[in-house]
């Protein structure tokens, strides 16, 4: 995997940038198209089972809200906090639940997705994008200490995740589609299995203001 370009490591790793714009939504670059509340009912999941691959249809709701600007010393990031909830028509229980952040570094074009699922797995995926790009792609690889994947011992032994990739394409009407591919090594199998999810989402609600911007606007007497 090619190492992503981020902020070069300077001699001074402590001094934070000055005059940071508190308006996250105005500084999200290509991630601005993800801000808001989204729903879709045409999801398709292909996953491994004992007797062969299983295909399931699902519906989903994704909420992405802006967070305040974040700094790692001189590195400045803008981002969205997200929650994905997925269900199926056949069952009342949750089919998939996921939380994390989308992050954008304006200075370098670095994009990152953090993800965590309640089965004992986390990942940090990365990619590069221009501020007006209509597509996004991020990837994480098992074994890397940057932009990698960490799982429980059971998942490592039974359903080892070797890589994760997510492709997003934005449409002119504001909707977006995605394809997610997770390469799994299933215990007892000789060949990796491509666990694939695809879906399309339409906006059903706008994003809120990030907390810092609310405070700034309230002090200025503007709309909150």
MOCOR-V744206 format. One record per run of one state. SS is the DSSP state (a for helix, b for strand, c for the rest). FROM is the first residue (numbers start at 1). TO is the last residue. If there is no record, write none. Layout:
ss-><SS SS>
from-><FROM FROM>
to-><TO TO>
This chain:
ss-><c a c a c b c b c b c b c b c b c b c b c b c a b c b c b c a c>
from-><1 25 28 29 35 36 48 54 67 70 73 75 88 96 106 110 118 121 129 135 142 149 152 153 159 171 176 187 193 206 211 221>
to-><24 27 28 34 35 47 53 66 69 72 74 87 95 105 109 117 120 128 134 141 148 151 152 158 170 175 186 192 205 210 220 224>
